[in-house]
Amino acid sequence: MCDVSIFVLDMTEGVWSGSDQLGEAHDAVSTARLMHTLGDSSRKSSVIGVGGSGAIFMEEEKGYRENPWPSCEGLAISKAVGMGLCCCNKQDDPDLSKEINIVAGTAISKKEHIALMNAAYVATSAKVKINVFWIGSSPVDIPLQQAVACTSGICIPLPNASRLLQVLLQTVLTPSVAGSLSIPPPSSVDTRISCFKDNTLVEIGLVCPVCFSVYGSTHSNMERCDTCSTALT
């Protein structure tokens, strides 16, 4: 069991088929948080929720705090992960095991891809695993796949929220039994990055030699990098 476990719950419309599903998911995550700290006060755990308008709230031992980032619409998941990293960073002991568990089911916005990958790189250097529990029948979102792969986390797709608590308890809270679960093997990860100019996925493009910003082939005639203003031609 990790010493620090942060749960990020996507509560935006489209993830859940009804209020019952959302309530079930919220109860599962809240229960997992409480179970994580049960019997050991040294363990730390919080729930970070993302609302439909991009509002963020947090549940933790100290109580309830709402919307510390009021204008994060379109970047809510990556900023929630950033908040989770801040929570992990508050723990002074470098030997503590830490993880961020994302419960989501809709694709993040195109402009959020780069922000989420930046958070994943920070998580890697801080030795924080990012796990994804994907709700629904659609394929797992590409940026979330990349974040999991980058941090050596796990990704588990679920058809609905009915088994979420069971899976959280078995994989996050008691990882010793995770090997006995029928967790699908990781599929090949789509490693394409988003264009820094228009946020589309890039297969062949242009890379700035100074800041490594990536631009799609449609911007091959750019004279200067939008990020650092280096001459590209």
Residue pairs with C-beta under 8 A, 6 or more apart in sequence:
1 36
1 43
1 172
1 173
1 174
1 175
2 97
2 98
2 99
2 129
2 172
2 175
3 42
3 43
3 44
3 91
3 93
3 96
3 97
3 98
4 43
4 44
4 45
4 87
4 88
4 91
4 96
4 97
4 98
4 99
5 32
5 33
5 36
5 43
5 44
5 45
5 98
5 99
5 101
5 172
5 173
6 45
6 46
6 47
6 48
6 84
6 87
6 88
6 98
6 99
6 100
6 101
7 29
7 32
7 33
7 45
7 46
7 47
7 48
7 100
7 101
7 103
8 48
8 49
8 50
8 77
8 80
8 81
8 84
8 100
8 101
8 102
8 103
8 104
9 25
9 26
9 29
9 47
9 48
9 49
9 50
9 103
10 50
10 77
10 102
10 103
10 104
10 105
10 106
11 22
11 26
11 49
11 50
11 51
11 52
12 50
12 51
12 52
12 76
12 106
13 52
14 105
14 106
15 22
15 104
15 105
15 106
15 135
15 136
16 22
16 25
16 105
16 135
16 161
17 160
21 135
21 160
21 161
22 161
24 161
24 162
24 164
25 103
25 135
25 161
25 164
26 49
27 165
28 161
28 164
28 165
28 168
29 47
29 103
29 164
29 168
30 47
30 59
31 165
32 165
32 168
32 169
32 172
32 173
33 45
33 46
33 47
33 59
35 169
35 173
36 43
36 45
36 172
36 173
37 43
37 44
37 45
37 61
44 61
44 87
44 91
45 60
46 58
46 59
46 60
46 84
46 87
47 58
47 59
47 60
48 56
48 57
48 58
48 80
48 83
48 84
49 56
49 57
49 58
49 59
49 80
50 56
50 76
50 77
50 80
51 57
51 76
53 73
54 69
54 71
54 72
54 73
54 74
54 75
54 76
55 66
55 67
55 70
55 76
56 66
56 67
56 68
56 69
56 72
56 76
56 79
56 80
56 83
57 64
57 65
57 66
57 67
58 64
58 65
58 66
58 68
58 83
68 83
69 79
69 83
72 79
74 109
74 111
74 112
75 109
75 111
75 112
75 115
76 112
77 102
77 104
77 108
77 112
77 116
78 108
78 112
78 115
78 116
78 118
78 119
79 115
81 100
81 102
81 116
81 119
81 120
81 123
81 130
81 147
82 119
82 122
84 100
84 128
85 100
85 119
85 122
85 123
85 126
85 128
88 98
88 100
88 126
88 128
89 126
91 98
98 126
98 127
98 128
98 129
99 128
99 129
99 130
99 131
99 153
99 172
100 123
100 128
100 129
100 130
100 131
101 131
101 132
101 133
101 168
101 172
102 130
102 131
102 132
102 133
102 144
102 147
103 133
103 135
103 164
104 132
104 133
104 134
104 135
104 141
104 144
105 134
105 135
105 136
105 138
106 136
106 141
107 138
107 141
108 116
108 141
108 143
108 144
110 194
110 199
110 200
111 194
111 199
112 143
113 142
113 143
113 193
113 194
113 199
114 193
114 194
114 196
114 199
116 143
116 144
116 147
117 143
117 146
117 147
117 150
117 193
119 147
120 130
120 146
120 147
120 150
120 151
121 150
123 129
123 130
123 147
123 150
123 151
124 150
124 151
128 151
129 151
129 152
129 153
129 154
130 147
130 148
130 150
130 151
130 153
131 148
131 153
131 154
131 155
131 156
131 171
131 172
132 140
132 144
132 145
132 147
132 148
132 153
132 154
132 155
132 156
133 156
133 158
133 164
133 167
133 168
134 140
134 141
134 144
134 155
134 156
134 157
134 158
135 158
135 159
135 160
135 161
135 164
136 157
136 159
136 160
137 159
140 155
140 157
142 190
142 192
142 201
144 155
145 155
145 189
145 190
146 189
146 190
146 191
147 153
148 154
148 155
148 186
148 189
149 186
149 189
154 171
154 178
154 183
155 186
156 167
156 171
156 183
156 184
157 184
158 164
158 167
167 181
170 177
170 178
170 181
171 178
171 181
171 183
190 201
192 201
192 202
192 203
193 201
193 202
193 214
194 200
194 201
194 202
194 214
195 201
195 202
195 205
195 214
195 215
195 216
195 219
196 213
196 214
196 215
196 226
196 227
197 215
197 216
197 219
197 222
197 226
198 216
198 218
198 219
200 216
202 214
202 215
202 216
202 217
204 217
205 214
205 215
205 216
205 217
205 219
205 220
206 214
206 215
206 216
206 217
206 219
206 220
206 222
206 232
207 213
207 214
207 215
208 214
208 215
208 225
208 227
208 228
208 230
208 232
209 230
210 225
210 228
210 230
211 225
211 227
211 228
211 230
213 225
213 226
213 227
213 228
215 222
215 226
221 233
222 232
222 233
223 231
223 232
223 233
224 230
224 231
224 232
225 232
